[in-house]
Every structure is written in structure tokens, then in C-alpha cells.
Amino acid sequence: MMEQVKTSGNGYQSRLAAGTMRLFWWASAWVAATAVMRFGPKYFWNGTMLLTAFGVALDVAIGIGLILAHKSYLANLDELQRKVYLEAFGITAGVAVVAGVPLSLLDSLGLISFHVEIWHLIIVMSLTYVASIVYGTWRFR
Amino acid sequence: MKNRLKVLRAERDWTQARLAEELDVSRQTINAIETGKFEPSLTLAFRAARLFKMRIEEIFQDQAGGDPEGQGDLQAT
């Protein structure tokens, strides 16, 4: 009952690889733009307001591109991988709230020795997101 | 939900990667469906039925019971 169906390369894997590369370049561009926005005023253009405003606008524009690339990436995933990513998003959002609120409270009450920054939350969210995806992928392997 | 994907694949001497390619999903998804870790959507079930030229209930069986014959004809076209 051998049956010849389409044999057109692996379309899904190709799309996934292309989407991953697109996401990687957008993420890299955003990190670079954020670094320019953060350090440019001090090290490159000596606080010139116009250039600082341009740096912020560029960072936001590339950030929007990154969001759209991520949206496109998720739309191209198959249903199992979309489930893994959805669960990872859910866990990440939960951890952000559960960890963020008490840490902020402890900071405002002066009960911890360091000052809580938005970067701390972003790092926690990033690590949680990656760990959740790794766990989800392992669970359905 | 039980399914016969592994058997149908073996009858054609297809690898999981080949079936994944035919159904436009990842190999991991095929493996997860075959081992019962993941239940496919109706869309994917229809795609599998079209590929194997069978009815959906001939590939996927609900373990909760019930008479598949009484559920109407789900032949994929």
C-alpha cells in the first residue's frame, strides 16, 4: 500500500528555521538598539537630546518589529509546539507576578539589601520562559 | 484517545520524519501523538485521514467508548 504523496522537502522545518533566524535577527537588533539607547547619551553623543530621542524611537520601532516577528513565529508553529509555548507564557506571567510583587514590596519596605530594578524581573522572566520551553519540549519528546 | 498512526506509518515503511513532513508538523508532534502524550486537533486529524484515505474514526478511537458508527461519517474529502 505504498503511496506517493507530496515530497516537497520538509516545509514545516524550513519555515521554522526561517522564522527562528528572523526572530534571532530582530532580537539581536533590539538588544543592540537598547544598548545604544542606554549608553549612547553618555558615551557617544554627550547627552544631545535630539539623538537621544532618535535612539529611543529606534529602539521602540525595532521592538515593535521584534513583537511582530515573534507573533509570526508563533503562528508558524505546529499545534504541539504552540501548546508548549502557550504553557511557557502562562508560567512566565505567573512567575512574574508571584515574584515581582513580593520583591517590590520587600524593596519598598527596605527589607532586602539591594534595589529591585526592572532588569531583575526581565531576567527572571527570560529564565523562566526558557526553562518552561525546555521542560515542555522534554515532556512531549 | 488511541490511534493507529504508528501502524499505518509502518505499513508504508515511513519514518516519523516522513509522516511529519506529509502532515506539515514536527517529528516531535508525530511521536507525541503516537505515544498518546498529545491529542491532535480536528484539523490535523482530518489531514491524517486525507493522507491515508481513511475515515477519521478508522485512525483515531475515543477510549471513553461509544459507537463510532453512530457518530456519522467523518470521511475526509
Backbone of each chain as ProteinMPNN parsed JSONL, in Angstrom:
{"seq_chain_A": "MMEQVKTSGNGYQSRLAAGTMRLFWWASAWVAATAVMRFGPKYFWNGTMLLTAFGVALDVAIGIGLILAHKSYLANLDELQRKVYLEAFGITAGVAVVAGVPLSLLDSLGLISFHVEIWHLIIVMSLTYVASIVYGTWRFR", "coords_chain_A": {"N_chain_A": [[0.848, -1.192, 0.0], [2.033, 1.087, -0.668], [2.282, 4.509, -1.058], [2.546, 7.343, -2.954], [2.916, 10.518, -1.919], [3.018, 14.055, -1.581], [6.373, 15.234, -2.003], [7.895, 17.363, -1.176], [10.476, 18.528, 0.11], [11.112, 19.382, 3.63], [8.678, 21.227, 4.546], [7.611, 22.339, 6.925], [9.795, 22.295, 8.746], [11.573, 23.919, 7.358], [10.207, 26.365, 7.301], [10.11, 26.822, 10.036], [12.815, 27.061, 10.667], [13.48, 29.321, 9.155], [11.825, 31.199, 10.384], [12.894, 31.158, 12.955], [15.442, 32.187, 12.515], [14.753, 34.727, 11.603], [13.564, 35.749, 13.914], [15.769, 35.689, 15.61], [17.473, 37.629, 14.432], [15.915, 39.949, 14.673], [15.726, 40.066, 17.463], [18.415, 40.376, 18.133], [18.923, 42.847, 16.928], [17.255, 44.442, 18.443], [18.388, 44.213, 21.001], [20.84, 45.44, 20.483], [19.948, 48.026, 19.764], [18.796, 48.762, 22.163], [21.029, 48.84, 23.792], [22.403, 50.947, 22.582], [20.581, 52.995, 23.085], [20.744, 53.036, 25.838], [23.493, 53.531, 26.463], [24.368, 55.375, 24.64], [23.757, 58.238, 25.031], [25.594, 58.882, 27.067], [28.159, 57.974, 26.274], [28.479, 58.311, 23.506], [27.137, 60.553, 22.236], [27.092, 62.565, 24.023], [24.815, 63.367, 25.519], [23.077, 64.772, 23.802], [19.903, 65.909, 23.095], [18.25, 65.48, 20.85], [19.425, 63.316, 19.483], [19.227, 61.418, 21.463], [16.447, 61.157, 21.659], [15.99, 60.15, 19.124], [17.329, 57.708, 19.376], [15.71, 56.423, 21.278], [13.299, 56.283, 19.842], [14.099, 54.642, 17.74], [14.689, 52.305, 19.117], [12.145, 51.622, 20.097], [10.783, 51.252, 17.676], [12.195, 49.079, 16.545], [11.657, 47.28, 18.525], [8.898, 46.917, 18.187], [8.986, 45.642, 15.732], [10.249, 43.299, 16.564], [8.281, 42.204, 18.212], [6.277, 41.674, 16.302], [7.65, 39.84, 14.712], [7.935, 37.774, 16.521], [5.271, 37.126, 16.912], [4.624, 36.188, 14.374], [6.333, 34.015, 14.302], [5.214, 32.342, 16.274], [2.767, 31.849, 15.069], [3.511, 30.187, 13.022], [4.236, 27.859, 14.218], [3.65, 24.344, 14.9], [0.749, 22.59, 16.223], [1.377, 21.237, 18.641], [3.784, 22.399, 19.469], [2.942, 24.983, 19.719], [1.291, 24.696, 21.909], [3.178, 24.085, 23.875], [4.58, 26.525, 23.963], [2.518, 28.239, 24.715], [1.93, 27.315, 27.289], [4.375, 27.914, 28.445], [4.336, 30.707, 28.294], [2.219, 31.203, 30.046], [3.21, 30.211, 32.507], [5.411, 31.896, 32.787], [4.201, 34.448, 32.983], [2.814, 34.071, 35.359], [4.913, 33.594, 37.195], [6.192, 36.048, 37.015], [4.376, 37.796, 38.218], [4.015, 36.592, 40.748], [6.643, 36.596, 41.741], [7.426, 39.216, 41.32], [5.728, 41.073, 42.71], [6.02, 40.545, 45.612], [8.829, 40.992, 45.794], [9.058, 43.674, 45.063], [7.604, 44.809, 47.12], [9.143, 44.048, 49.358], [11.401, 45.503, 48.757], [10.462, 48.155, 48.851], [9.897, 48.299, 51.528], [12.339, 48.17, 52.565], [13.526, 45.781, 53.268], [15.249, 44.168, 51.946], [18.627, 43.872, 50.765], [19.36, 44.937, 48.348], [18.507, 47.083, 45.526], [15.529, 46.732, 43.792], [15.306, 46.314, 40.352], [13.836, 46.887, 37.078], [15.156, 45.278, 35.317], [15.84, 43.044, 36.775], [13.439, 41.671, 36.953], [12.975, 41.167, 34.258], [15.083, 39.447, 33.7], [14.427, 37.279, 35.368], [11.98, 36.567, 34.171], [12.849, 35.871, 31.595], [14.55, 33.672, 32.084], [12.707, 31.935, 33.24], [10.93, 31.57, 31.117], [12.54, 30.325, 29.142], [13.279, 28.01, 30.574], [10.762, 26.859, 30.91], [10.013, 26.274, 28.298], [11.984, 24.441, 27.593], [11.359, 22.421, 29.445], [8.713, 21.789, 28.635], [9.174, 20.878, 26.024], [10.746, 18.677, 26.586], [8.89, 17.152, 27.989], [7.077, 16.306, 26.042], [8.634, 14.829, 24.362]], "CA_chain_A": [[0.0, 0.0, 0.0], [2.912, 2.261, -0.755], [1.548, 5.579, -1.7], [3.382, 8.525, -3.133], [2.231, 11.774, -1.696], [3.977, 15.11, -1.913], [7.73, 15.02, -1.499], [8.48, 18.691, -1.323], [11.306, 18.971, 1.238], [10.319, 19.492, 4.846], [8.146, 22.589, 4.578], [7.464, 22.846, 8.281], [11.122, 22.554, 9.317], [12.152, 25.078, 6.661], [9.517, 27.567, 7.809], [10.515, 27.023, 11.424], [14.202, 27.549, 10.659], [13.46, 30.708, 8.659], [11.203, 32.024, 11.441], [13.839, 31.251, 14.073], [16.502, 33.122, 12.121], [14.159, 36.073, 11.581], [13.404, 36.149, 15.311], [17.11, 35.923, 16.145], [17.99, 38.912, 13.942], [15.136, 41.028, 15.296], [16.108, 40.138, 18.876], [19.772, 40.946, 18.179], [18.813, 44.273, 16.599], [16.626, 45.121, 19.577], [19.393, 44.289, 22.076], [21.805, 46.465, 20.067], [19.285, 49.335, 19.848], [18.623, 49.071, 23.587], [22.361, 49.212, 24.293], [22.675, 52.301, 22.064], [19.708, 53.916, 23.821], [21.195, 53.114, 27.229], [24.839, 54.069, 26.635], [24.649, 56.424, 23.658], [23.79, 59.615, 25.575], [26.757, 59.112, 27.923], [29.451, 57.662, 25.666], [28.586, 58.593, 22.075], [26.713, 61.887, 21.771], [27.192, 63.534, 25.112], [23.518, 63.844, 26.015], [22.295, 65.57, 22.846], [18.522, 65.464, 23.255], [17.685, 65.007, 19.584], [19.954, 61.977, 19.214], [18.648, 60.53, 22.481], [15.065, 60.898, 21.238], [16.087, 59.267, 17.971], [17.705, 56.383, 19.903], [14.52, 55.834, 21.908], [12.348, 55.968, 18.771], [14.64, 53.486, 17.011], [14.533, 51.135, 19.985], [10.718, 51.259, 20.116], [10.432, 50.749, 16.34], [12.744, 47.725, 16.408], [10.897, 46.471, 19.492], [7.632, 46.548, 17.538], [9.365, 44.626, 14.745], [10.521, 42.059, 17.302], [6.983, 41.647, 18.639], [5.618, 41.12, 15.116], [8.403, 38.641, 14.307], [7.589, 36.738, 17.486], [3.883, 36.729, 16.607], [4.698, 35.391, 13.152], [6.996, 32.759, 14.672], [4.237, 31.509, 16.975], [1.729, 31.443, 14.113], [4.055, 29.142, 12.155], [4.497, 26.622, 14.968], [2.557, 23.381, 14.813], [-0.13, 22.705, 17.392], [2.036, 20.789, 19.873], [4.762, 23.401, 19.895], [2.187, 26.162, 20.172], [0.844, 24.37, 23.268], [4.358, 24.226, 24.746], [4.857, 27.951, 24.114], [1.416, 28.843, 25.473], [2.153, 26.968, 28.698], [5.553, 28.674, 28.899], [3.882, 32.084, 28.521], [1.396, 31.201, 31.258], [4.097, 30.042, 33.67], [6.233, 33.108, 32.889], [3.364, 35.539, 33.5], [2.546, 33.767, 36.766], [6.14, 33.807, 37.973], [6.467, 37.491, 37.036], [3.508, 38.414, 39.225], [4.285, 35.997, 42.067], [7.967, 37.024, 42.213], [7.583, 40.668, 41.22], [5.014, 41.842, 43.74], [6.711, 40.484, 46.91], [10.153, 41.624, 45.734], [8.845, 45.119, 45.068], [7.164, 45.152, 48.477], [10.312, 43.929, 50.241], [12.3, 46.617, 48.429], [9.898, 49.417, 49.352], [9.962, 48.274, 52.997], [13.756, 48.165, 52.949], [13.849, 44.506, 53.91], [16.303, 43.475, 51.194], [19.83, 44.71, 50.74], [19.586, 45.521, 47.02], [17.38, 47.798, 44.975], [14.927, 45.941, 42.713], [15.215, 47.02, 39.073], [13.023, 46.204, 36.08], [16.017, 44.276, 34.689], [15.77, 41.808, 37.558], [12.214, 40.979, 36.557], [13.162, 40.686, 32.88], [15.968, 38.269, 33.762], [13.643, 36.173, 35.938], [11.012, 36.143, 33.156], [13.556, 35.216, 30.495], [14.997, 32.353, 32.526], [11.51, 31.105, 33.423], [10.402, 31.268, 29.784], [13.417, 29.329, 28.512], [13.168, 26.75, 31.327], [9.434, 26.288, 30.654], [10.021, 25.704, 26.945], [12.815, 23.232, 27.656], [10.585, 21.405, 30.16], [7.59, 21.385, 27.783], [9.72, 20.092, 24.911], [11.172, 17.392, 27.159], [7.69, 16.409, 28.396], [6.427, 15.706, 24.863], [9.69, 14.34, 23.456]], "C_chain_A": [[0.885, 1.245, 0.0], [2.234, 3.345, -1.564], [2.449, 6.799, -1.805], [2.55, 9.781, -2.896], [3.265, 12.843, -1.995], [5.356, 14.834, -1.306], [8.515, 16.324, -1.564], [9.269, 19.095, -0.093], [10.514, 19.025, 2.525], [9.868, 20.923, 5.021], [8.085, 23.164, 5.976], [8.822, 23.214, 8.881], [11.777, 23.768, 8.667], [11.544, 26.376, 7.175], [9.968, 27.887, 9.23], [11.926, 27.611, 11.49], [14.249, 29.009, 10.204], [12.894, 31.647, 9.719], [12.142, 32.223, 12.618], [14.944, 32.255, 13.755], [15.981, 34.564, 12.123], [14.028, 36.603, 13.006], [14.76, 36.49, 15.937], [17.635, 37.296, 15.711], [17.235, 40.081, 14.537], [15.535, 41.201, 16.76], [17.492, 40.765, 19.025], [19.727, 42.453, 17.915], [18.23, 45.047, 17.769], [17.613, 45.274, 20.739], [20.408, 45.391, 21.747], [21.197, 47.866, 20.208], [19.095, 49.753, 21.304], [19.956, 49.5, 24.204], [22.715, 50.629, 23.839], [21.852, 53.325, 22.839], [20.223, 54.133, 25.248], [22.529, 53.847, 27.364], [25.177, 55.21, 25.694], [24.743, 57.819, 24.25], [25.063, 59.902, 26.379], [28.076, 58.983, 27.157], [29.588, 58.122, 24.217], [28.214, 60.024, 21.692], [26.513, 62.878, 22.918], [25.854, 64.185, 25.484], [22.716, 64.705, 25.071], [20.861, 65.028, 22.781], [17.943, 64.861, 21.982], [18.138, 63.574, 19.28], [19.405, 60.962, 20.227], [17.219, 60.16, 22.102], [15.046, 59.945, 20.039], [16.421, 57.83, 18.409], [16.512, 55.675, 20.528], [13.523, 55.402, 20.836], [12.793, 54.728, 17.991], [14.438, 52.213, 17.815], [13.082, 50.667, 20.001], [10.313, 50.654, 18.771], [10.941, 49.32, 16.148], [12.037, 46.769, 17.37], [9.569, 46.017, 18.907], [7.89, 45.477, 16.473], [9.61, 43.276, 15.4], [9.214, 41.391, 17.733], [6.274, 40.991, 17.447], [6.316, 39.849, 14.63], [8.071, 37.473, 15.235], [6.183, 36.199, 17.225], [3.867, 35.812, 15.382], [5.317, 34.029, 13.439], [6.002, 31.804, 15.335], [3.167, 30.993, 16.021], [2.203, 30.299, 13.229], [4.366, 27.841, 12.891], [3.365, 25.631, 14.736], [1.831, 23.35, 16.167], [0.517, 22.24, 18.701], [3.002, 21.86, 20.386], [4.08, 24.685, 20.354], [1.683, 25.941, 21.602], [1.988, 24.554, 24.263], [4.636, 25.702, 25.014], [3.767, 28.65, 24.929], [1.579, 28.566, 26.966], [3.332, 27.757, 29.261], [5.172, 30.134, 29.176], [3.09, 32.181, 29.829], [2.249, 31.12, 32.514], [4.909, 31.323, 33.893], [5.429, 34.273, 33.471], [3.087, 35.328, 34.988], [3.748, 34.05, 37.641], [6.445, 35.3, 38.091], [5.637, 38.177, 38.121], [3.883, 37.917, 40.62], [5.643, 36.45, 42.618], [8.064, 38.548, 42.275], [6.939, 41.452, 42.356], [5.712, 41.753, 45.106], [8.08, 41.158, 46.902], [10.03, 43.141, 45.799], [8.454, 45.601, 46.474], [8.337, 45.116, 49.457], [11.27, 45.099, 50.024], [11.778, 47.92, 49.029], [9.919, 49.482, 50.879], [11.399, 48.249, 53.51], [14.209, 46.883, 53.601], [14.86, 43.68, 53.118], [17.444, 44.448, 50.948], [20.082, 45.369, 49.382], [18.319, 46.198, 46.525], [16.834, 47.017, 43.781], [14.762, 46.809, 41.469], [14.328, 46.22, 38.124], [13.822, 45.088, 35.397], [15.987, 42.957, 35.449], [14.564, 40.977, 37.128], [12.355, 40.393, 35.151], [14.051, 39.442, 32.862], [15.205, 37.056, 34.296], [12.659, 35.634, 34.889], [11.69, 35.38, 32.019], [13.971, 33.804, 30.877], [13.808, 31.406, 32.688], [10.958, 30.65, 32.079], [11.225, 30.162, 29.113], [13.28, 27.976, 29.229], [11.825, 26.073, 31.045], [9.379, 25.641, 29.275], [10.845, 24.414, 26.915], [12.038, 22.1, 28.329], [9.44, 20.882, 29.28], [8.051, 20.52, 26.624], [10.14, 18.712, 25.397], [9.954, 16.517, 27.486], [7.046, 15.681, 27.217], [7.429, 15.058, 23.917], [9.361, 12.941, 22.919]], "O_chain_A": [[0.551, 2.284, 0.569], [1.682, 3.091, -2.634], [3.045, 7.222, -0.814], [1.587, 10.046, -3.616], [4.293, 12.552, -2.607], [5.466, 14.266, -0.219], [9.676, 16.343, -1.971], [8.796, 19.923, 0.686], [9.319, 18.731, 2.505], [10.593, 21.744, 5.582], [8.452, 24.317, 6.205], [8.99, 24.294, 9.448], [12.451, 24.552, 9.336], [12.247, 27.349, 7.447], [10.179, 29.045, 9.588], [12.195, 28.532, 12.261], [14.96, 29.829, 10.785], [13.408, 32.745, 9.931], [12.194, 33.301, 13.21], [15.333, 33.062, 14.599], [16.657, 35.488, 12.574], [14.342, 37.762, 13.276], [14.882, 37.454, 16.694], [18.178, 38.04, 16.527], [17.837, 41.101, 14.874], [15.668, 42.323, 17.248], [17.723, 41.578, 19.92], [20.401, 43.232, 18.587], [18.653, 46.167, 18.057], [17.671, 46.322, 21.382], [20.788, 46.175, 22.616], [21.85, 48.781, 20.708], [19.214, 50.93, 21.645], [20.003, 50.408, 25.034], [23.26, 51.416, 24.612], [22.353, 54.388, 23.206], [20.156, 55.235, 25.793], [22.697, 54.679, 28.256], [26.151, 55.933, 25.91], [25.72, 58.523, 23.995], [25.557, 61.029, 26.377], [28.998, 59.774, 27.359], [30.708, 58.306, 23.742], [28.918, 60.646, 20.896], [25.839, 63.898, 22.769], [25.779, 65.389, 25.729], [21.743, 65.325, 25.5], [20.634, 63.861, 22.46], [17.233, 63.857, 22.028], [17.337, 62.731, 18.874], [19.154, 59.804, 19.892], [16.822, 58.999, 22.206], [14.201, 59.054, 19.951], [15.868, 56.865, 17.881], [16.322, 54.474, 20.334], [12.967, 54.306, 20.899], [11.977, 53.879, 17.63], [14.063, 51.174, 17.271], [12.81, 49.469, 19.928], [9.586, 49.661, 18.728], [10.217, 48.456, 15.653], [11.844, 45.594, 17.06], [9.157, 44.874, 19.102], [7.116, 44.531, 16.33], [9.229, 42.237, 14.862], [9.062, 40.174, 17.634], [5.736, 39.889, 17.566], [5.665, 38.901, 14.193], [7.942, 36.332, 14.793], [5.934, 34.996, 17.303], [3.18, 34.79, 15.365], [4.886, 33.013, 12.893], [5.95, 30.619, 15.008], [2.712, 29.855, 16.139], [1.387, 29.521, 12.737], [4.718, 26.839, 12.268], [2.246, 26.029, 14.411], [2.249, 24.002, 17.124], [0.228, 22.798, 19.76], [3.029, 22.178, 21.574], [4.562, 25.381, 21.247], [1.65, 26.872, 22.406], [1.801, 25.104, 25.349], [4.897, 26.091, 26.152], [4.053, 29.539, 25.731], [1.395, 29.454, 27.799], [3.299, 28.211, 30.405], [5.621, 30.726, 30.158], [3.268, 33.114, 30.611], [2.038, 31.868, 33.468], [5.076, 31.777, 35.025], [5.913, 34.995, 34.342], [3.12, 36.272, 35.777], [3.628, 34.668, 38.699], [6.9, 35.765, 39.136], [6.139, 39.033, 38.849], [4.047, 38.705, 41.551], [5.781, 36.664, 43.823], [8.704, 39.102, 43.168], [7.537, 42.383, 42.896], [5.976, 42.792, 45.712], [8.459, 41.815, 47.872], [10.793, 43.81, 46.496], [8.907, 46.644, 46.944], [8.509, 46.02, 50.275], [11.869, 45.616, 50.967], [12.529, 48.688, 49.632], [9.954, 50.566, 51.462], [11.649, 48.3, 54.714], [15.154, 46.876, 54.39], [15.281, 42.614, 53.568], [17.263, 45.666, 50.926], [20.924, 46.261, 49.275], [17.219, 45.941, 47.014], [17.582, 46.678, 42.864], [14.165, 47.885, 41.515], [14.094, 45.03, 38.332], [13.257, 44.087, 34.957], [16.095, 41.885, 34.854], [14.649, 39.761, 36.962], [11.915, 39.274, 34.884], [13.804, 38.503, 32.105], [15.314, 35.953, 33.76], [12.512, 34.423, 34.728], [11.171, 34.372, 31.54], [13.778, 32.858, 30.112], [13.881, 30.232, 32.325], [10.566, 29.494, 31.916], [10.676, 29.194, 28.587], [13.177, 26.932, 28.585], [11.758, 24.848, 30.953], [8.771, 24.585, 29.103], [10.453, 23.427, 26.293], [12.049, 20.963, 27.856], [9.227, 19.672, 29.191], [7.394, 19.538, 26.278], [9.923, 17.708, 24.719], [9.979, 15.303, 27.287], [6.531, 14.574, 27.372], [7.088, 14.768, 22.77], [10.137, 12.378, 22.146]]}, "seq_chain_B": "MKNRLKVLRAERDWTQARLAEELDVSRQTINAIETGKFEPSLTLAFRAARLFKMRIEEIFQDQAGGDPEGQGDLQAT", "coords_chain_B": {"N_chain_B": [[-7.217, 9.009, 23.938], [-6.914, 6.597, 21.453], [-4.76, 5.696, 18.727], [-3.966, 4.788, 15.292], [-1.728, 5.572, 14.016], [0.981, 4.81, 14.089], [0.933, 2.178, 13.16], [-0.164, 2.513, 10.589], [1.785, 4.051, 9.499], [3.947, 2.296, 9.596], [3.057, 0.362, 7.827], [3.453, 1.625, 5.449], [6.083, 1.931, 5.481], [7.198, 4.254, 6.431], [9.123, 6.794, 8.027], [8.964, 8.576, 11.191], [9.696, 11.145, 10.683], [9.132, 11.38, 7.964], [6.341, 11.113, 7.927], [5.729, 13.324, 9.455], [6.518, 15.317, 7.726], [4.703, 14.951, 5.641], [2.359, 15.647, 6.927], [2.849, 18.185, 7.631], [3.916, 18.974, 10.122], [5.922, 18.92, 13.169], [8.443, 16.368, 13.806], [8.473, 15.674, 16.421], [5.859, 16.141, 17.19], [4.454, 14.118, 15.85], [5.556, 11.892, 17.145], [4.658, 12.39, 19.774], [1.905, 12.162, 19.436], [1.662, 9.504, 18.581], [2.542, 8.14, 20.846], [0.611, 8.767, 22.598], [0.792, 11.02, 24.151], [-0.086, 13.418, 23.362], [-3.004, 14.883, 22.024], [-4.271, 15.214, 18.815], [-5.515, 18.1, 16.974], [-8.78, 18.588, 15.475], [-8.434, 19.477, 12.908], [-5.859, 18.543, 12.247], [-6.328, 15.832, 12.483], [-8.161, 15.427, 10.405], [-6.455, 15.999, 8.297], [-4.674, 13.865, 8.479], [-6.432, 11.803, 7.953], [-7.114, 12.354, 5.312], [-4.629, 12.0, 4.136], [-4.114, 9.262, 4.523], [-6.275, 8.279, 3.268], [-8.584, 7.445, 4.645], [-11.292, 7.046, 7.037], [-11.714, 9.327, 9.767], [-12.332, 8.082, 12.212], [-11.319, 5.602, 11.778], [-8.714, 5.867, 12.18], [-8.296, 7.303, 14.552], [-9.387, 6.524, 17.792], [-11.801, 6.981, 20.285], [-11.148, 6.509, 23.619], [-12.959, 6.606, 25.617], [-15.137, 5.223, 24.917], [-18.25, 4.399, 23.204], [-20.073, 4.269, 20.132], [-18.518, 4.324, 17.147], [-19.76, 4.121, 14.699], [-22.153, 5.283, 15.054], [-21.636, 7.933, 15.029], [-21.787, 9.296, 12.745], [-20.62, 9.925, 9.392], [-17.3, 10.597, 9.07], [-15.659, 10.931, 6.947], [-12.824, 12.147, 5.4], [-12.49, 14.598, 2.907]], "CA_chain_B": [[-7.565, 8.648, 22.572], [-5.951, 5.696, 20.806], [-4.677, 5.95, 17.288], [-3.253, 3.768, 14.519], [-0.738, 6.247, 13.169], [2.234, 4.049, 14.028], [0.68, 1.025, 12.299], [-0.342, 2.995, 9.213], [3.104, 4.523, 9.064], [4.776, 1.108, 9.381], [2.575, -0.295, 6.593], [4.018, 2.355, 4.294], [7.522, 1.996, 5.697], [7.546, 5.669, 6.597], [9.675, 7.214, 9.321], [8.182, 9.653, 11.815], [10.049, 12.396, 9.983], [8.416, 11.405, 6.683], [4.928, 11.404, 8.214], [5.681, 14.728, 9.888], [6.621, 16.137, 6.518], [3.443, 14.844, 4.902], [1.297, 16.332, 7.671], [3.314, 19.552, 7.859], [4.132, 19.221, 11.55], [7.259, 18.479, 13.576], [8.557, 14.946, 14.124], [8.129, 15.561, 17.839], [4.399, 16.083, 17.291], [4.06, 12.765, 15.443], [5.939, 10.996, 18.238], [3.785, 12.636, 20.928], [0.582, 11.608, 19.113], [1.768, 8.04, 18.555], [2.721, 7.616, 22.203], [-0.55, 9.155, 23.393], [1.069, 12.151, 25.05], [-0.727, 14.62, 22.819], [-4.148, 14.592, 21.159], [-4.262, 16.183, 17.714], [-6.736, 18.863, 16.717], [-9.631, 18.022, 14.427], [-7.807, 19.841, 11.626], [-4.756, 17.611, 11.968], [-6.934, 14.506, 12.301], [-8.689, 15.415, 9.038], [-5.313, 15.957, 7.388], [-4.177, 12.483, 8.517], [-7.435, 10.97, 7.263], [-6.953, 12.604, 3.87], [-3.36, 11.418, 3.704], [-4.22, 7.8, 4.478], [-7.516, 7.951, 2.558], [-9.419, 6.676, 5.573], [-12.144, 7.883, 7.875], [-11.018, 9.725, 10.993], [-12.511, 7.094, 13.283], [-10.514, 4.421, 11.483], [-7.348, 6.19, 12.628], [-8.354, 7.733, 15.964], [-10.517, 5.955, 18.53], [-12.019, 7.556, 21.607], [-11.068, 5.442, 24.614], [-14.089, 6.7, 26.538], [-16.17, 4.309, 24.427], [-19.179, 4.952, 22.231], [-20.082, 3.582, 18.854], [-18.083, 5.232, 16.091], [-20.697, 4.073, 13.576], [-23.276, 6.169, 15.359], [-21.196, 9.336, 15.071], [-21.855, 9.886, 11.418], [-19.487, 9.669, 8.533], [-16.31, 11.67, 9.163], [-14.712, 10.754, 5.842], [-12.18, 13.385, 4.954], [-12.539, 14.732, 1.458]], "C_chain_B": [[-6.475, 7.742, 21.985], [-5.857, 6.06, 19.327], [-3.815, 4.879, 16.616], [-2.154, 4.386, 13.654], [0.529, 5.41, 12.984], [2.08, 2.865, 13.072], [0.596, 1.461, 10.839], [0.995, 3.453, 8.629], [3.993, 3.32, 8.73], [4.367, 0.382, 8.105], [3.176, 0.344, 5.349], [5.534, 2.477, 4.38], [8.005, 3.449, 5.78], [8.194, 5.888, 7.955], [8.743, 8.275, 9.92], [8.445, 10.972, 11.096], [9.283, 12.511, 8.666], [6.932, 11.746, 6.918], [4.757, 12.858, 8.652], [5.706, 15.662, 8.688], [5.311, 16.133, 5.746], [2.319, 15.622, 5.585], [1.665, 17.771, 8.022], [3.377, 19.912, 9.35], [5.549, 18.762, 11.899], [7.254, 16.971, 13.854], [8.162, 14.702, 15.573], [6.613, 15.424, 18.02], [3.895, 14.693, 16.911], [4.364, 11.779, 16.57], [4.988, 11.153, 19.433], [2.383, 12.082, 20.685], [0.625, 10.086, 19.172], [1.862, 7.446, 19.965], [1.594, 8.054, 23.138], [-0.322, 10.314, 24.336], [0.336, 13.411, 24.602], [-1.859, 14.202, 21.892], [-4.215, 15.648, 20.06], [-5.588, 16.942, 17.611], [-7.546, 18.16, 15.634], [-9.033, 18.304, 13.051], [-6.712, 18.851, 11.255], [-5.284, 16.195, 11.737], [-7.506, 14.38, 10.888], [-7.553, 15.298, 8.027], [-4.755, 14.524, 7.309], [-5.136, 11.564, 7.759], [-7.322, 11.137, 5.75], [-5.686, 11.915, 3.341], [-3.472, 9.901, 3.539], [-5.475, 7.33, 3.744], [-8.406, 7.029, 3.4], [-10.347, 7.634, 6.304], [-11.389, 8.204, 9.176], [-11.126, 8.654, 12.071], [-11.801, 5.777, 12.997], [-9.063, 4.634, 11.928], [-7.325, 6.512, 14.122], [-9.584, 7.14, 16.633], [-10.585, 6.566, 19.929], [-12.037, 6.431, 22.638], [-12.229, 5.473, 25.587], [-15.226, 5.792, 26.1], [-17.09, 4.988, 23.441], [-19.015, 4.25, 20.911], [-19.686, 4.534, 17.743], [-19.051, 5.26, 14.919], [-21.859, 5.025, 13.798], [-22.898, 7.639, 15.322], [-21.205, 9.983, 13.703], [-20.58, 9.627, 10.656], [-18.511, 10.839, 8.585], [-15.248, 11.516, 8.085], [-14.135, 12.086, 5.416], [-12.209, 13.45, 3.439], [-11.43, 15.659, 0.987]], "O_chain_B": [[-5.288, 8.068, 22.014], [-6.772, 6.659, 18.761], [-3.049, 4.169, 17.267], [-1.711, 3.784, 12.676], [1.076, 5.313, 11.885], [2.975, 2.58, 12.276], [1.209, 0.852, 9.963], [1.285, 3.269, 7.447], [4.698, 3.317, 7.721], [5.213, -0.149, 7.385], [3.379, -0.316, 4.329], [6.185, 3.037, 3.498], [9.066, 3.806, 5.27], [7.837, 5.224, 8.928], [7.857, 8.797, 9.244], [7.549, 11.798, 10.923], [8.838, 13.597, 8.292], [6.351, 12.56, 6.201], [3.794, 13.531, 8.284], [4.998, 16.668, 8.651], [4.86, 17.17, 5.26], [1.444, 16.182, 4.924], [0.876, 18.486, 8.64], [2.955, 20.989, 9.772], [6.283, 18.277, 11.038], [6.206, 16.377, 14.104], [7.593, 13.664, 15.912], [6.146, 14.689, 18.89], [3.01, 14.15, 17.572], [3.533, 10.935, 16.907], [4.567, 10.162, 20.03], [1.74, 11.589, 21.612], [-0.264, 9.454, 19.742], [1.319, 6.373, 20.232], [1.618, 7.748, 24.33], [-1.139, 10.573, 25.219], [0.164, 14.351, 25.377], [-1.707, 13.29, 21.08], [-4.215, 16.845, 20.347], [-6.628, 16.49, 18.09], [-7.055, 17.253, 14.963], [-9.117, 17.475, 12.145], [-6.635, 18.379, 10.121], [-4.759, 15.453, 10.906], [-7.35, 13.341, 10.246], [-7.669, 14.589, 7.028], [-4.413, 14.035, 6.232], [-4.714, 10.67, 7.026], [-7.426, 10.165, 5.002], [-5.677, 11.334, 2.256], [-2.995, 9.331, 2.558], [-5.712, 6.129, 3.613], [-8.898, 5.999, 2.938], [-10.216, 8.854, 6.209], [-10.535, 7.434, 9.616], [-10.152, 8.349, 12.758], [-11.695, 4.927, 13.881], [-8.291, 3.682, 12.034], [-6.45, 6.054, 14.857], [-10.692, 7.24, 16.107], [-9.588, 6.657, 20.646], [-12.847, 5.509, 22.542], [-12.472, 4.502, 26.302], [-16.188, 5.611, 26.847], [-16.753, 6.039, 22.897], [-17.955, 3.705, 20.605], [-20.436, 5.457, 17.425], [-19.168, 6.268, 14.222], [-22.47, 5.511, 12.847], [-23.742, 8.503, 15.558], [-20.692, 11.087, 13.523], [-19.585, 9.166, 11.214], [-18.856, 11.952, 8.186], [-14.095, 11.908, 8.267], [-14.864, 13.031, 5.112], [-11.973, 12.446, 2.767], [-11.299, 15.905, -0.212]]}, "name": "protein", "num_of_chains": 2, "seq": "MMEQVKTSGNGYQSRLAAGTMRLFWWASAWVAATAVMRFGPKYFWNGTMLLTAFGVALDVAIGIGLILAHKSYLANLDELQRKVYLEAFGITAGVAVVAGVPLSLLDSLGLISFHVEIWHLIIVMSLTYVASIVYGTWRFRMKNRLKVLRAERDWTQARLAEELDVSRQTINAIETGKFEPSLTLAFRAARLFKMRIEEIFQDQAGGDPEGQGDLQAT"}
